Amino acid sequence: MSSTELPSAPATANVLPKVATVRVAEGERLRSVGLPGITLTVRSRPPAREGLPPALYVHGLGGSSQNWSALMEQLEGDVDGEAVDLPGFGDSPPPDDGDYSITAHARAVIRYLDACGRGPVHLFGNSLGGAVTTRVAAVRPDLVRTLTLVSPALPEIRVQRTAAPTALLAVPGVTALFTRLTRGWTAEQRVRGVMHLCYGDPERVTPEGFRNAVEEMERRLQLPYFWDAMTRSARGLVNAYTLGGQHALWRQAERVLAPTLLIYGGRDQLVGYRMRQRAARAFRDSRLLSLPEAGHVAMMEYPEVVARAVRELLAETDEMAETAGTVGTVDMGKTGGSAAEERTGRGEGAAGAVSRGADGVGDRVAAAGGDEAVTENAGS
């Protein structure tokens, strides 16, 4: 089924309160997609030319598809990109069953990809979306061509103090208390708080970007399910951290077969910068981009830098596919493992590849804002 043949949104979506229209940047389009039990809003940007490989972007807790607008624009000449609003976020209404678990969010992404027939896609995830897309890549490898994770919310033993308030949303009663205590806060005050938490340097946000964020916050606060979606999704993330066995997120990270790009910010107050090395070891075919001056949303702070790293991943993946086709390789699991050793420093000759990557990325960050970027040896 093509994307133009997707079923329309169910009539029940019309009972939601009327709020301000969601912002759509120049060149973007929004559409509503009805699937069993959920209705998803999908943001797209027409590709620069036909025939580009498909990509899907998944936002984090409290975010929306708008979080990917800058990166989508950067990559419009490389992929045919779409960004989804998870159920209860952005312009997507709550799921019919009220399930906001990581598994439910992953199921929503899988349902969409199965329905639109765009897979396998280049899959992107940030924060909560990183946990969701990790699960998607682990359980449905046929749907994922590459995986790019920006500050993925994977379990940490020692959670940063600055991340504790977000985790507390999962505790029964805390959200109600917080809403009472902050009833007098303006949308502008709330946005400033979010930006100080999520950005390495909030001053990088343009006046226009700040005004757009305030406008979106005002819109969301009118939605009767806003805090419920936040609370239940936070609870779903915390619950996912406690799962063991094959459902554990780190165990599922180890099962991901797709070439994976990991991006971590040195000023991230929500996901520990120290987790980058564990993640690089867990994902079998990984490459690691460290941005010491970035915060939790590197794709919004340094879209040019992230885009160039993604292009390198895409070029490398295409080269691997061509090589595999030339030699007639059919054992993709074995091929992926060997390539991962070369790229992450666990195999002979990796140092040269890492050095070349680090030089290129460093130049990009200097141009973007004078920061020092590091493409690290993931095997260290």
N, C-alpha and C positions, 0 to 999 in steps of 0.2 A: 504494500500500500504506500503510495507516495505521500509526501507531506501535504499536498493539496487535497488529498482524499481523506484526511483524518476526520473523524466524526466531530460534529460541532459541539459546543459546550451545552450541557444539560440545562433545562429550563430552571432548575432549582437555584442556579447561580444568580438568577435575577432577584431573588428575595433578599440579597445582601444590601445593606444600606448604601445609598449613593454618596460617594465621596469624590474628592477632586480627581481629575484625570491623571494617570501615571505619566510621568515625563518620558518622552521618546526623543532621543537625540537625532540630529540631522543624519539622514541615511539609514536610520533604524526602522524596524517594523515590529509591531506586536500582534500576536494572534492568540486566541484561546482554543485549547485543545481538550476535548472531553474524552476521558478514559474511564474504565470501570472504577468507580469509587472516588475518583479525583477529577479535578479540572485544573489544567496547568496553563499558565500564561508563558508564552515563548517569545523571547526577543531575538530578532535576527538582523543581520546586516548582509545585504546582497554581496556576494563575492566579486572580486575585481574581474574575474573571468569564469567561464563555465569549466566544469570538470575538476574543480579543486576538491580535495578530500574533505569530508564532513568533520566538524568539531562540535562538542557540546560543553558548555561551561556551567558549573554548579556552585552557587554562592554559599556563604557561611551563615552562622546563627545571627539573626537579626538583619541580614543583608537581603539582597535581591539581585535580579539579573542586571540591574544597573551597575553593580560593582565591576562588571566585566566590560563595560562600554569602551573604555580607553584601550584595553588590550584587543578587543574585537576589531577596533578600527586599525590598530597596528598590524594585525594579522589578516586583514581582508584580502590581501594579495597572496596569501599562503593557504588558507583554509576557508571552507564554507561554514561560517560560524553561527551557532545558535546558543542562547543562554536561557536557562529555564528558571522560573520562579517556583521554588519548592512549595508544596501545599501549605497554605497559611501565611506565606510570605510574598512580598512584592504585590502583584495583582492577582495571585492565585488564591481562591477561597480555601477554607479548611477542608481536610479530607472528610469524607462521609463518616468514617469510623472513628475519627478523632485520634488516630494513631500517628504520633510524631516520632517514633523510634527511628534509630539509624536504619534498621531493616526496612521500615515502612518508606522512608525517604529513598532508599536504594531501590526498593520495589517500584516507586513512582518513576525513577529514572529509567529503569529497565522496561517498564510498560511503555514509556514514551518511545524509547529506541526500537522496541519490537514493533510498535504500531506504525512508526514513520518509516521504518526500513532503511534508515541511514547508516546503520552500523556495518562494519566496525568504524568507530569514530576516534578522533583524537580527543580524549576526555580530560577536562580540567576541573580541579576542585580546590576550594579555599576553606580552611578552618573546618567547620562542621561538614562542608561540602567535600573536604579532603577525606574525612572518615567515610562519608557516603560513597564517594567514587572509588575508594580503596575496596570497599565491599563489593561494589558492582564489578570491578576488574577481577576480583578473586572468584566470584561465583559465576560470572558470565564473560569469560575471556574472549568469546567470539564477538562481543560487542565493542571491544576496546583495542584500538590500534596502538596508541601510546597513552601514557598517563602523566599529567603534569600536576603536581601538588604544591600549593602555596601555603606554607604554615599549616599542614594538616593536623587536625585535632586527634592525634593518636595518644593512647594512655601514657601518662607520666606518673612516676612514683612520687616525686617531689614537685607539687604544683606551685607555680609562682604566686606570691601573695597578691599581685595585681590581678591574677586570674580568679581569685577566690570569690569575689562578688558575683561573677558570671556563673560559677558553679553553684552558688547559693540559691540561684533561681530555681534549682531542681528541688530544693527543700520545701515541703508543704507549708504554706502560710507566708513564706518570705515574699513572694510576688505581691500578695495583697498588702502586706506591710509596706513594701517599697512604693507601691502606687499611692498609698495614703500619705507617706512621708514626702513624696515628690509631686503631689497634686498641683502645687503652685509653680512648678518649674515650667519655663517656656520651652517651646520647641528648639529655640536657639541655644538655650542652656544645655539641653539634652544632647544636641548635636556636638557642641563643643566638648562635652564629656566623652562622647563616643570617639571623636577624632583624637583626643589626647590619649585614649586607651589604645586605639588601633593604628595610629600613624607613628612612625619613627620621629618625624618632624611635622607637626600639624601646620606649620607655616608654609608647607609646600602646597597646601590646598588653596586654590585660587578663590577670589571673592565670588566668582560665578559658581564655582563648585560648592562653596559653602551655602550660598543662597538656594541652590538646587537641593542640597541635603536637608536644609530647614523645611523647604516646601514638602519634601517627601516625608519627613518626620511628622509634620502637621497632618498630612493625609493619613498616615498609618495610625496616629493616635485617635482618629475617628472610627477606626475599625473595631467592632466589639470583640473580636477574637484575637486582637494583636497580642495582648499579654499572655493569653492562653497558649497561643502558638509558640511564643518565646519560652514559656515555662515548660511546656511539655517537650519541646525539642531539647532544651537544656537537660531535662530529666532523662530523655532518651539517650543523650550523649553520655551522661554519667553512668546510666545503666549499662551501656555498651562497654564502658571501661571495666566493668566487673565481670563480664562474660569470660568463660574459660573454654578450653578445648578448641575445636575447629571454628567456633564463632568468635574467638578472641580477635581483636583488630590486628594485633601484631602478628598473630598466626596467619591471618588472611593476607597481610602485607607480604609475608613470605611466599604465598601462593600466587601472587600476581606475576603473570608471564610477560606482560607488555613492557617495553622499554619505558623507564620512568625518570622524569625530571623532578628533583626535589628542590624547593626554593625556601630558604629560611632567612629571616631578618634578625640582625643582631640586637635591635631595639624592640623586639616583639615582647609585649607584656602579657600575652595570652598563651602562647606556645613557646616553650623553652628553647632557646637557641642551641642549648647543649644536646637537644634531641636529634639534631641533624645527622650526627654520626651513627646513632642507632638506626635511624630510618634508612640511611644509605646502606647499612649492612643488611637490613631486613629485606628490602626490595632487591630481588636477585639481579636485575638488569638496570642499575641506577646510575645517575650522574647527579652531582650536587652543586647547586649554585648558592653561595652564601653572600648576603648583602648586609654588611655590618651596620649600615646606617638606616636600614629599612625597618619598618614595624611589622604589623600583622597582615597588611594588605599590599604586598609588594607590587602586585599587578596594577594597583591604583596609584602607588607612589612612583614607581619606575617602570611604566608600561613599555618603554622603548628597550630597556635592558632585558626585561622578561621576554619580550617578543623575540629579541635576537637569540636568546638561549633556546627558545622554542624552535626557531628556524633551524638551529644547529641540530636539535633532536630530530626534527622532521627529515633533514637532509641525511643524517646518519641512518635513520630508519629506512629511508628509501634506498640508500646504498646497500644496507644489509639485505633488503628484499631482492634487489637486483643480483647481488652476489649469490644469494640462496637459489634464485632461479637459474643462474648460470651453471652452478655446480649440481643442480638437481637435488638439493637438500630437502628431505622430508621430515627429519627429526628436529622440529622447531624448538622443542624444549632444550635439547642439547646445544643447538646453535645459539639460543639466547643466553645460556649459561656461560658459554665460552666468550661471547662478546661482552658479557657483563664483567668478566674477570679483566679483560683488557681495558675497559673504560673506567672501572672503579679502582684500579691500582692493585688488584690481587693477581694480575698476570704480568708476564714479562712485556716490557715496552710500554707500560701504562703511564710512566712518568712523563714521557714526551707528549702524549695525548692530553694529559691534564695540564701541562704547561701551556700548550697552545690554547686550550680553552680558557685558562685563567687570563692570559694576555688579552684575548679578545673581549672578554667580559669586563675586565678592568677598564679598558678604553671606553666601553659603553657607559659605565657608571660615571666616569670622569666627565663625559659629555653631558650626562643627565643631571649631575649635581655635585660632582667632586667627591663622591664617596668611593671607598675602596671595596671592590667586589672580589670574591675569592671563589674560584671553582676548585673544590677541595678533593683530595684523595679520599674517596669514600671508604677505602679499606683500612684507613689508619685508626 
